[in-house]
Amino acid sequence: MSKLQSIKGMKDILPADVALWQHSEAVMRTVMEAYGYREIRLPLVEKTELFARSIGVQTDIVGKEMYTFTDRDGDSITLRPEGTAGCVRAGIQHGLFHNQQQRLYYLGPMFRHERPQRGRHRQFHQIGAEAVGWEGPDIDAEMILLVSRIWRELKIDEIDLEINSLGDHDARQRYRKKLVDFLSRYESQLDEDSQQRLKTNPLRVLDSKVERTKTIIAEAPNILDSLDSYSRTHLDALQEYLSAAGIQYRVNSRLVRGLDYYSQTVFEWSSSRLGAQGTVCAGGRYDGLVEELGGKSTPAIGFALGFERLIELLSSRANEMRIDVYLVILGSIAKRTGLVIGEELRDAGLNVVSHCGESGIKSQMKRADKSNAHAAILVGEDELKSGTFVVKPLRSGREQISVTKERLLEAVRDVIDRSEVEENKPARSVEFNG
């Protein structure tokens, strides 16, 4: 019998990484709420028509990458490849946009049948935000400030912001014609994907990472030269807001988004630490999408941030699950006392791992050290007889101490406080003295 494995492109998230995911999610929820965004929870599956109408039939996502199937009722349904279309559908269906403005956010898995590679999986996770009902550049700037605050809270500084404008529908069509006319002269020199995109979605050619194609598009017409006066003014005002807020950015006239619904402002954060797939967060305005999906004409802007690539940026902290105390327990009688001590420390707000099973002190101390706990507490028969417990600092070179049960919490908190201000380099092969 063959060994069962996860489906290609569907990745397990193991316990060592989950703590970092949870921390990132908590930070982003806090930031969202600080800007007045409320969470909306959306279905994993939608009617296929929703994505065909919103993303665009000619896009790679709809044409090649969606998980689409016919259900038992004969309806064509699709695992969501992104969140904006479903959020807009829900807003229209439930009247959230009727004479209202909405700041909404969502998070969860998305699905695209892409070639799995670094930072790109077939099941991937995003947090997305949508601001619906505002047309001015101030909401664009606020959304960029929101994402910038996420980077600060997560202590990510090796990340760059690029912005651009695609203009309104007419401006985009004017530029599309100019671009097709230019690229057609070099069609045979383009890479295979770009040759196909030239026929179906020519703006996506500007996204090519193939060097010979990048050399060609470096000479392509500039989309900013095709902007209407409103779009030009909108982009200029956005730059003024960002500069006033101290946000570093670069205008990249080759920046486009691969979905048909984008117009006006588009933006993208990327990191050189992630290689060719360096985009971590991207978004832009989609002022025509609400109307396209059956609502009234409503301006809107949104973004999506990819968790997998974010976690890769934070991977050096992947094992930083906060464990305060590891209880080293020796003997069957000590187990009862150890369980009680563990509960009392947890009641005081500490994270405690209590050793279970039968093993010696050296083995338990190795486990304590690997747990990244700040302190180990020895609970054995000798401690029960004397009424004192040994507290061993694990993240510094300080000596262990013996304290009564009444002073145990105070001693542990002192170890934690001192560890946080000292250089956090765990000492290996630690043992209790004596």
Disulfide bonds with the S-S distance in Angstrom:
none
